Amino acid sequence: MIRIRLENHEYFNEVSDIVRMYFGKCKIERIEKALEDNQSFFRDNSVLIISRLNFDGESCICTTTYREVQRQEEVAVKSNIRPYDIKALKSLVKKSMYKLLSLVFDREFPWGILTGIRPVKIVHEMMSKGLPEEDIPDKLIKEYYMSEDRARLLIEIAGIERPFIYPYNSETVSIYIGIPFCPSRCHYCSFTSNSIAAYNDYVEPYLESLTKELRRVSEYLNSEGYRAQTIYIGGGTPTSLNVNQLERLMMCIKSCFGQQTIEFTCEAGRPDSITQEKLKALLKNGVGRISINPQTMNDDTLKRIGRAHNAVQIVECFNLARNLGFNNINMDLILGLPGETMEHLAHTLREIKKLDPESVTVHTMAIKRASLFNEGFMDKSIPEDEIVLRMMDYTKDFLKGLGMHPYYLYRQKHMLQNLENIGFSKKGFECLYNMQIMEEKQTNVAFGADAVTKIVLNSENRIERQHNIKDVKLYIENIDAMISKKLDILEQIRKVY
């Protein structure tokens, strides 16, 4: 049990974010009374953390105290902050907490106090404000306590992304289409995904609702002069649909958005869902980029995480797609899967090298609330954080050795070692959709259950969101209301601008 007391501030969430970096998914309780002198308080191995803000003229001091049965530590961090600068105060509280816990545990994290999922956006903002590139690493290290290699990684990725994203065009949008069905649910998965066998009766009604949403919203977008720059079909597993269903969906998308897109991606992630006929249907209808996602090339691990295929099938599917004419194939990997060691990772990367994909997306294992792993399933077999850090460093070096460079990056909560997900590609094969969705300078219109439309208002530096219902059955039943809501918000924004 971690008990926290705040003095002179209310930034409990910021304190808790740093605490969870060190203690994991612990129980955190906020207390109001001073209990430090009550020794019985510590009998259940509780930890007491006190975070206190004090203003001294034009400066502010955050003092953080750590107490357990046989140990007490204290750290104070001072900064020139005005009492009304909430953002700076929150940062100071996090810095003080981080310095304290790094002292207690003798451990620091590559991203320091940064908990946001889009760190490259910070660098883009600095560049847009005219900050010299050579000054950015020191500012990132000072402001976020991140390591120098992560600071320089952000600058490298921002430099690659910038020509694709800027100057932004308010008349282009990206399109996301969600297929919330899979052959089976992987144990690490937290996305909206349903077994297609169990939900078979909902597939046709879902597709009817989805195509209805696509047609009505695309009519509005086309009438207002918007152009779909990219289309991304994700899930779930889109190729879990049968070939006739997939063909109908592809024809609908083609009729809605024509040949105007620069990039058209479809996740064909599970080899047990891929057939020659499905791949032909994708290719015929304009899909130029697919993702075949092994996660690992070790059969024992595939069984352990609930995947109903083996590594040989991955190779067969990849070669099938290549022979049919797909010349832009991505592969996803996950670092830190249960039971995996550096030797397992080295084997996976050697197998990936043989296939020679155009891009590889590297994910760090994240124990999400909606996944089976969150229930403690095989918890003890998940690699230690330090091993996962070595895995990430090894993978980066290996992929760079294949002529790939990092081109986009994002982070999630509950990632091992508080690391990152990072996309690598050969030059000219960067996924434009991935860069646009992460840097949020382009409106993304999303279709399907649990899809979130983000209308980007660059002139006001804000985003308006419209959420579709997550539950498949309720999505089908309420499709007209969701379409109306989406059209209303699009129309309201048009009237303003």
C-alpha positions as CSV (number, residue, x, y, z in Angstrom):
1,M,0.0,0.0,0.0
2,I,1.3,3.4,-1.0
3,R,-0.2,6.3,1.0
4,I,0.3,9.8,-0.2
5,R,-0.3,13.1,1.6
6,L,-0.3,16.4,-0.3
7,E,0.5,19.7,1.3
8,N,-0.3,23.1,-0.4
9,H,-1.3,21.5,-3.7
10,E,-3.8,19.1,-5.3
11,Y,-1.7,17.4,-8.0
12,F,-2.5,13.8,-6.9
13,N,-2.5,12.4,-10.4
14,E,0.9,13.8,-11.2
15,V,2.4,12.3,-8.1
16,S,0.6,9.0,-8.7
17,D,2.0,8.8,-12.3
18,I,5.6,8.9,-11.0
19,V,4.8,6.5,-8.1
20,R,3.5,3.9,-10.5
21,M,6.6,4.1,-12.6
22,Y,8.5,2.7,-9.6
23,F,5.9,0.6,-7.8
24,G,3.9,-0.7,-10.8
25,K,0.2,-1.3,-10.5
26,C,0.1,-0.7,-6.8
27,K,-2.8,0.5,-4.6
28,I,-2.4,4.2,-3.9
29,E,-4.4,5.9,-1.2
30,R,-4.5,9.6,-0.4
31,I,-4.5,10.5,3.2
32,E,-5.2,13.9,4.9
33,K,-3.8,13.5,8.4
34,A,-0.2,13.5,9.6
35,L,0.5,9.9,10.6
36,E,4.3,9.8,10.3
37,D,4.8,9.3,14.1
38,N,2.4,6.4,14.3
39,Q,4.6,3.3,14.0
40,S,1.6,1.0,13.7
41,F,0.9,2.7,10.4
42,F,3.8,0.9,8.8
43,R,3.0,-2.6,10.1
44,D,1.4,-3.7,6.8
45,N,4.6,-2.6,4.9
46,S,3.0,0.6,3.9
47,V,4.9,3.4,2.4
48,L,4.1,7.1,3.2
49,I,5.0,9.7,0.7
50,I,4.5,13.4,1.4
51,S,4.6,16.0,-1.4
52,R,4.8,19.6,-0.2
53,L,4.9,22.9,-2.1
54,N,6.2,26.2,-0.5
55,F,6.6,29.6,-2.2
56,D,9.6,31.7,-1.3
57,G,9.3,35.1,-3.0
58,E,9.6,34.5,-6.8
59,S,10.6,30.8,-6.4
60,C,8.8,27.6,-5.4
61,I,10.2,24.6,-3.5
62,C,8.7,21.1,-3.8
63,T,9.9,18.9,-0.9
64,T,9.1,15.2,-1.2
65,T,9.5,12.8,1.8
66,Y,9.6,9.0,1.7
67,R,8.9,7.0,4.8
68,E,8.8,3.3,5.6
69,V,9.6,1.2,8.7
70,Q,13.3,1.5,8.6
71,R,14.0,4.2,6.1
72,Q,13.4,7.9,5.5
73,E,14.6,10.0,2.5
74,E,13.8,13.5,1.5
75,V,14.4,15.6,-1.7
76,A,13.8,19.3,-2.4
77,V,13.6,20.8,-5.9
78,K,13.5,24.6,-6.4
79,S,12.4,26.6,-9.4
80,N,11.4,30.1,-10.3
81,I,7.7,29.6,-10.8
82,R,4.7,31.9,-10.4
83,P,1.8,30.5,-8.2
84,Y,-0.6,30.7,-11.2
85,D,1.6,28.7,-13.5
86,I,-0.2,25.4,-13.1
87,K,1.7,23.5,-15.8
88,A,5.1,24.4,-14.3
89,L,3.9,23.6,-10.8
90,K,2.8,20.1,-11.9
91,S,6.1,19.6,-13.6
92,L,8.0,20.6,-10.4
93,V,5.9,18.2,-8.3
94,K,6.8,15.4,-10.7
95,K,10.5,16.3,-10.7
96,S,10.7,16.2,-7.0
97,M,8.9,12.9,-6.8
98,Y,11.1,11.4,-9.5
99,K,14.3,12.6,-7.9
100,L,13.2,11.1,-4.6
101,L,12.2,7.7,-5.9
102,S,15.3,7.5,-8.2
103,L,17.3,7.9,-5.0
104,V,15.3,5.4,-3.0
105,F,15.4,2.7,-5.7
106,D,18.8,3.8,-7.3
107,R,17.1,3.7,-10.7
108,E,16.2,6.1,-13.5
109,F,14.1,5.8,-16.6
110,P,15.0,6.7,-20.1
111,W,12.0,9.1,-20.5
112,G,12.4,10.7,-17.0
113,I,9.2,12.3,-15.8
114,L,7.6,12.2,-19.2
115,T,4.3,10.3,-19.2
116,G,2.6,11.6,-22.3
117,I,2.1,9.3,-25.3
118,R,3.3,11.7,-28.0
119,P,6.8,13.0,-27.0
120,V,7.8,13.9,-30.6
121,K,5.1,16.6,-30.5
122,I,7.1,18.4,-27.9
123,V,10.1,18.7,-30.3
124,H,7.8,19.8,-33.2
125,E,6.5,22.6,-31.0
126,M,10.0,23.7,-30.0
127,M,11.1,23.7,-33.7
128,S,8.0,25.7,-34.7
129,K,8.8,28.3,-32.1
130,G,12.3,28.7,-33.6
131,L,14.4,27.0,-30.9
132,P,17.7,26.0,-32.5
133,E,18.0,22.3,-33.0
134,E,21.3,22.2,-31.1
135,D,19.6,23.6,-28.0
136,I,16.7,21.2,-27.9
137,P,18.5,18.1,-26.3
138,D,19.6,20.2,-23.3
139,K,16.1,21.6,-22.9
140,L,14.5,18.2,-23.0
141,I,17.0,16.8,-20.5
142,K,16.5,19.7,-18.1
143,E,12.7,19.9,-18.4
144,Y,11.9,16.1,-18.4
145,Y,15.0,14.4,-17.0
146,M,15.0,12.2,-20.0
147,S,18.3,10.5,-21.1
148,E,20.4,12.1,-23.8
149,D,19.9,9.2,-26.3
150,R,16.0,9.6,-26.0
151,A,16.3,13.4,-26.5
152,R,18.4,12.9,-29.7
153,L,16.0,10.1,-30.9
154,L,13.1,12.6,-30.7
155,I,15.0,15.1,-32.7
156,E,15.9,12.5,-35.3
157,I,12.3,11.4,-35.7
158,A,10.9,15.0,-35.8
159,G,13.4,15.8,-38.6
160,I,12.1,12.8,-40.6
161,E,8.4,13.6,-40.0
162,R,8.5,17.3,-40.5
163,P,8.5,17.4,-44.4
164,F,5.5,15.0,-44.4
165,I,3.5,17.0,-41.9
166,Y,4.4,20.7,-42.5
167,P,3.0,22.8,-43.9
168,Y,-0.3,21.2,-42.9
169,N,-3.2,21.3,-45.3
170,S,-6.7,21.9,-43.7
171,E,-8.4,20.4,-46.8
172,T,-6.8,16.9,-46.3
173,V,-8.0,14.3,-43.8
174,S,-6.9,10.8,-42.8
175,I,-9.4,8.0,-42.6
176,Y,-9.5,5.2,-40.1
177,I,-11.9,2.2,-40.5
178,G,-12.1,-0.3,-37.6
179,I,-13.0,-4.0,-37.9
180,P,-13.5,-5.2,-34.3
181,F,-13.2,-9.0,-35.0
182,C,-10.3,-11.4,-34.6
183,P,-9.8,-15.2,-35.1
184,S,-8.9,-15.3,-31.4
185,R,-8.0,-12.8,-28.7
186,C,-4.3,-12.4,-27.8
187,H,-3.6,-12.4,-24.1
188,Y,-1.9,-9.0,-24.3
189,C,-4.6,-7.3,-26.3
190,S,-6.6,-4.4,-24.9
191,F,-8.2,-3.2,-28.2
192,T,-11.8,-3.5,-29.2
193,S,-11.7,-7.0,-30.5
194,N,-14.2,-9.9,-30.5
195,S,-13.9,-13.5,-31.6
196,I,-15.3,-13.7,-35.0
197,A,-16.7,-17.2,-34.3
198,A,-18.5,-16.0,-31.2
199,Y,-19.7,-12.8,-32.9
200,N,-20.5,-14.3,-36.3
201,D,-24.1,-13.2,-36.2
202,Y,-23.1,-9.6,-35.8
203,V,-20.6,-9.4,-38.7
204,E,-23.0,-8.8,-41.5
205,P,-25.1,-6.2,-39.5
206,Y,-21.9,-4.5,-38.5
207,L,-20.7,-4.2,-42.0
208,E,-24.1,-2.8,-43.1
209,S,-23.8,-0.2,-40.4
210,L,-20.2,0.5,-41.2
211,T,-20.8,1.0,-44.9
212,K,-23.8,3.2,-44.1
213,E,-21.5,5.4,-41.9
214,L,-18.9,5.5,-44.6
215,R,-21.3,6.5,-47.4
216,R,-23.1,9.3,-45.5
217,V,-20.0,10.9,-43.9
218,S,-17.9,10.6,-47.1
219,E,-20.7,12.4,-49.0
220,Y,-20.4,15.3,-46.7
221,L,-16.6,15.3,-46.8
222,N,-16.5,15.2,-50.6
223,S,-19.2,17.9,-50.9
224,E,-17.1,20.2,-48.7
225,G,-13.9,19.7,-50.7
226,Y,-12.0,17.5,-48.3
227,R,-9.6,14.9,-49.7
228,A,-8.6,11.7,-48.0
229,Q,-4.8,11.7,-47.9
230,T,-4.5,8.3,-46.2
231,I,-6.8,5.4,-45.4
232,Y,-6.0,2.9,-42.6
233,I,-8.1,-0.2,-42.0
234,G,-7.3,-1.6,-38.5
235,G,-8.9,-3.6,-35.8
236,G,-9.1,-6.3,-34.5
237,T,-8.0,-8.1,-37.6
238,P,-9.7,-6.9,-40.9
239,T,-8.7,-10.1,-42.7
240,S,-10.8,-12.1,-40.2
241,L,-13.7,-11.2,-42.5
242,N,-14.4,-13.7,-45.3
243,V,-13.3,-12.8,-48.8
244,N,-16.8,-11.7,-49.9
245,Q,-17.3,-9.5,-46.9
246,L,-13.8,-8.0,-47.4
247,E,-14.5,-7.4,-51.1
248,R,-17.7,-5.6,-50.4
249,L,-16.1,-3.4,-47.8
250,M,-13.2,-2.5,-50.1
251,M,-15.6,-1.6,-52.9
252,C,-17.5,0.7,-50.6
253,I,-14.3,2.4,-49.5
254,K,-13.2,2.8,-53.1
255,S,-16.6,4.3,-54.1
256,C,-16.5,6.7,-51.1
257,F,-13.0,8.0,-51.5
258,G,-12.0,7.0,-55.1
259,Q,-8.4,7.1,-56.1
260,Q,-7.5,10.3,-54.3
261,T,-5.5,8.7,-51.5
262,I,-1.7,8.8,-51.4
263,E,-1.5,5.8,-49.0
264,F,-3.9,2.9,-48.4
265,T,-3.0,0.5,-45.5
266,C,-4.8,-2.6,-44.3
267,E,-3.7,-4.6,-41.3
268,A,-3.5,-8.3,-42.3
269,G,-1.9,-9.0,-39.0
270,R,-2.8,-12.6,-38.3
271,P,-1.4,-15.3,-40.7
272,D,-4.3,-17.6,-39.6
273,S,-6.7,-15.0,-41.3
274,I,-4.8,-14.5,-44.6
275,T,-5.6,-16.2,-47.8
276,Q,-4.6,-15.6,-51.4
277,E,-8.1,-14.5,-52.3
278,K,-8.2,-11.9,-49.6
279,L,-4.8,-10.5,-50.5
280,K,-5.9,-10.3,-54.1
281,A,-9.1,-8.4,-53.1
282,L,-7.0,-5.9,-51.1
283,L,-4.6,-5.4,-54.0
284,K,-7.3,-5.1,-56.6
285,N,-9.0,-2.4,-54.6
286,G,-6.1,-0.1,-54.1
287,V,-4.4,-1.3,-50.9
288,G,-0.7,-0.6,-51.3
289,R,0.6,-1.2,-47.8
290,I,-0.2,-4.2,-45.5
291,S,1.0,-5.2,-42.1
292,I,1.7,-8.9,-41.3
293,N,2.4,-9.0,-37.6
294,P,4.3,-12.0,-36.1
295,Q,5.0,-10.2,-32.7
296,T,7.6,-13.0,-32.3
297,M,9.0,-15.8,-34.5
298,N,9.2,-18.3,-31.6
299,D,6.4,-20.9,-31.6
300,D,6.4,-21.5,-27.9
301,T,5.8,-17.8,-27.3
302,L,3.0,-17.7,-29.9
303,K,1.2,-20.4,-28.1
304,R,1.8,-18.7,-24.7
305,I,0.2,-15.5,-25.9
306,G,-2.9,-17.1,-27.5
307,R,-1.9,-16.9,-31.2
308,A,-3.4,-19.7,-33.3
309,H,-0.5,-19.9,-35.8
310,N,3.2,-20.7,-36.0
311,A,6.3,-19.0,-37.4
312,V,6.2,-21.1,-40.6
313,Q,2.8,-19.7,-41.4
314,I,4.1,-16.2,-41.0
315,V,6.8,-16.8,-43.5
316,E,4.4,-18.4,-45.9
317,C,1.9,-15.5,-45.7
318,F,4.7,-12.9,-46.2
319,N,6.0,-14.7,-49.3
320,L,2.5,-15.1,-50.6
321,A,1.9,-11.4,-50.3
322,R,5.2,-10.5,-51.9
323,N,4.7,-12.8,-54.8
324,L,1.2,-11.3,-55.4
325,G,2.8,-7.9,-55.8
326,F,2.8,-6.2,-52.4
327,N,6.0,-4.1,-52.2
328,N,5.3,-2.3,-49.0
329,I,4.9,-4.7,-46.1
330,N,5.2,-3.9,-42.4
331,M,5.8,-6.3,-39.6
332,D,5.1,-5.7,-35.9
333,L,7.2,-7.1,-33.0
334,I,6.6,-7.0,-29.2
335,L,9.5,-6.8,-26.8
336,G,9.1,-8.3,-23.4
337,L,6.6,-11.1,-24.2
338,P,6.3,-13.8,-21.4
339,G,9.2,-16.2,-21.4
340,E,11.2,-14.4,-24.0
341,T,15.0,-13.9,-23.6
342,M,17.6,-12.0,-25.6
343,E,18.1,-15.3,-27.6
344,H,14.5,-15.4,-28.5
345,L,14.6,-11.9,-29.7
346,A,17.8,-12.5,-31.7
347,H,16.1,-15.4,-33.5
348,T,13.0,-13.3,-34.3
349,L,15.2,-10.5,-35.8
350,R,17.2,-13.0,-37.9
351,E,14.0,-14.4,-39.3
352,I,12.7,-10.9,-40.1
353,K,15.9,-10.1,-41.8
354,K,15.4,-13.0,-44.2
355,L,12.0,-11.7,-45.2
356,D,13.2,-8.2,-45.8
357,P,10.1,-6.1,-45.0
358,E,10.0,-2.4,-45.8
359,S,9.2,-1.4,-42.3
360,V,9.1,-2.9,-38.7
361,T,7.1,-1.5,-35.8
362,V,8.6,-2.3,-32.5
363,H,6.3,-2.4,-29.5
364,T,7.2,-2.7,-25.8
365,M,5.0,-5.0,-23.8
366,A,2.3,-3.1,-21.9
367,I,0.2,-4.7,-19.2
368,K,-3.2,-3.1,-20.0
369,R,-6.3,-3.2,-17.8
370,A,-8.4,-4.9,-20.5
371,S,-5.9,-7.7,-21.2
372,L,-5.6,-11.2,-19.8
373,F,-2.1,-10.3,-18.5
374,N,-3.7,-7.8,-16.2
375,E,-5.3,-10.6,-14.3
376,G,-1.8,-11.8,-13.3
377,F,-1.8,-14.4,-16.1
378,M,1.8,-15.6,-16.5
379,D,3.0,-12.4,-14.8
380,K,6.1,-14.1,-13.4
381,S,7.3,-15.1,-16.9
382,I,7.4,-11.5,-18.2
383,P,11.1,-10.4,-18.6
384,E,12.6,-8.0,-16.1
385,D,12.6,-4.3,-17.0
386,E,16.4,-4.2,-17.5
387,I,16.2,-7.1,-20.0
388,V,13.5,-5.3,-21.9
389,L,15.7,-2.2,-22.1
390,R,18.5,-4.2,-23.5
391,M,16.0,-5.8,-26.0
392,M,15.0,-2.3,-27.2
393,D,18.6,-1.1,-27.6
394,Y,19.5,-4.4,-29.5
395,T,16.5,-4.1,-31.8
396,K,17.2,-0.5,-32.7
397,D,20.8,-1.3,-33.6
398,F,19.8,-4.4,-35.6
399,L,17.1,-2.6,-37.6
400,K,19.5,0.3,-38.4
401,G,21.9,-2.3,-39.6
402,L,19.2,-3.3,-42.1
403,G,19.1,0.2,-43.5
404,M,16.0,1.3,-41.6
405,H,15.6,4.5,-39.7
406,P,13.1,5.4,-36.9
407,Y,10.3,7.6,-38.3
408,Y,7.6,7.7,-35.7
409,L,7.2,7.0,-32.0
410,Y,4.6,6.9,-29.3
411,R,4.2,5.7,-25.7
412,Q,1.6,4.0,-23.6
413,K,0.9,3.7,-19.9
414,H,2.1,0.5,-18.1
415,M,4.9,-0.2,-20.6
416,L,7.8,-2.2,-19.3
417,Q,10.7,0.0,-18.2
418,N,8.5,3.0,-19.2
419,L,9.8,2.6,-22.7
420,E,8.3,3.3,-26.1
421,N,6.8,2.0,-29.3
422,I,8.8,2.9,-32.4
423,G,8.4,2.5,-36.1
424,F,11.4,1.8,-38.4
425,S,11.3,1.9,-42.2
426,K,13.5,2.0,-45.2
427,K,13.7,5.4,-46.8
428,G,10.6,6.2,-48.8
429,F,8.5,3.6,-47.0
430,E,7.5,5.7,-43.9
431,C,3.8,5.3,-43.1
432,L,2.2,8.7,-43.6
433,Y,-0.9,7.7,-41.6
434,N,1.2,6.8,-38.6
435,M,3.0,10.1,-38.6
436,Q,-0.2,12.2,-39.0
437,I,-2.1,10.3,-36.3
438,M,0.7,10.7,-33.8
439,E,1.5,14.4,-34.4
440,E,-2.2,15.5,-34.6
441,K,-1.9,18.2,-37.2
442,Q,-4.5,16.6,-39.5
443,T,-8.1,15.7,-38.9
444,N,-8.7,12.0,-38.6
445,V,-12.2,10.8,-39.5
446,A,-12.8,7.4,-37.9
447,F,-15.5,4.8,-38.7
448,G,-16.7,1.8,-36.8
449,A,-17.2,0.6,-33.2
450,D,-15.0,2.5,-30.7
451,A,-13.6,4.7,-33.4
452,V,-12.6,8.2,-32.3
453,T,-12.8,11.1,-34.8
454,K,-10.4,13.9,-34.1
455,I,-11.0,17.3,-35.7
456,V,-7.8,19.3,-35.6
457,L,-8.1,23.0,-35.3
458,N,-4.6,24.1,-35.8
459,S,-5.3,27.9,-35.6
460,E,-6.6,27.4,-32.1
461,N,-4.3,24.6,-31.1
462,R,-7.1,22.3,-30.0
463,I,-8.9,19.1,-31.0
464,E,-12.6,18.2,-31.0
465,R,-13.4,14.6,-30.5
466,Q,-16.4,12.4,-31.5
467,H,-16.5,8.9,-30.0
468,N,-18.4,6.0,-31.6
469,I,-19.9,3.5,-29.3
470,K,-17.5,0.7,-28.3
471,D,-20.0,-2.3,-28.1
472,V,-20.6,-3.9,-31.5
473,K,-24.3,-4.6,-30.8
474,L,-25.0,-1.0,-29.5
475,Y,-23.0,0.4,-32.5
476,I,-25.3,-1.4,-34.9
477,E,-28.4,-0.3,-33.0
478,N,-27.4,3.4,-32.8
479,I,-25.6,3.9,-36.1
480,D,-28.0,6.7,-37.2
481,A,-27.4,8.7,-34.1
482,M,-23.6,8.4,-34.3
483,I,-23.7,9.5,-38.0
484,S,-25.8,12.5,-37.1
485,K,-23.4,13.4,-34.3
486,K,-20.4,13.1,-36.5
487,L,-22.0,15.2,-39.3
488,D,-23.1,17.8,-36.7
489,I,-19.6,18.3,-35.3
490,L,-18.1,18.5,-38.8
491,E,-20.7,21.1,-39.8
492,Q,-20.1,23.2,-36.7
493,I,-16.4,23.3,-37.3
494,R,-17.0,24.2,-41.0
495,K,-19.2,27.2,-40.0
496,V,-16.6,28.5,-37.6
497,Y,-13.9,28.2,-40.2
